[in-house]
């Protein structure tokens, strides 16, 4: 099992991080694999409503969004902490 956890808080030692670490331990106990992404560490720009994504091109902005979406699509389990 491949899991992905997105942490939205900028507090790297806050409640969301504590929860993410507990989830990580549980996934590893079940012989799974997990990646934890702290969105605060990524460059994600606001949508420009250009419809590039609707045309099948993915987001046309040169930021980290497409990489994150690829990881979400590859995961069997997706956890969003907010």
WODA-V389778 format. One record per pair of residues at least 4 apart in sequence whose C-alpha atoms are under 8 Angstrom apart, sorted by the first residue. I is the first residue (numbers start at 0). GAP is how many residues later the second one is. Records with the same first field share a line. If there is no record, write none. Layout:
I = GAP  GAP
This chain:
0 = 30  31  32  75  76
1 = 30  31  32  72  73  74  75
2 = 24  29  30  31  32  72  73  74  75  76
3 = 30  31  32  33  67  68  71  73  74  75
4 = 15  29  30  31  32  73  74  75  76
5 = 30  31  32  33  72  73  74  75
6 = 9  10  13  29  30  31  32  73  74  75
7 = 8  30  31  32  72  73  74
8 = 5  7  29  30  31  73
9 = 28  29  30
10 = 6
11 = 5
12 = 4  5
13 = 4
14 = 4
15 = 4  65  66
16 = 4
17 = 4
18 = 4
19 = 4  16  61
20 = 4
21 = 4
22 = 4
23 = 4  10
24 = 4
25 = 4
26 = 4  5  6  7
27 = 4  5  6
37 = 4
41 = 22
42 = 20  21  22
43 = 19  20  21
44 = 16  18
50 = 4
51 = 4  5  6  7  8
52 = 4  5  6  7
53 = 4
57 = 8
58 = 6  7
63 = 4
64 = 4
65 = 4
66 = 4
67 = 4
68 = 4
69 = 4
70 = 4
71 = 6
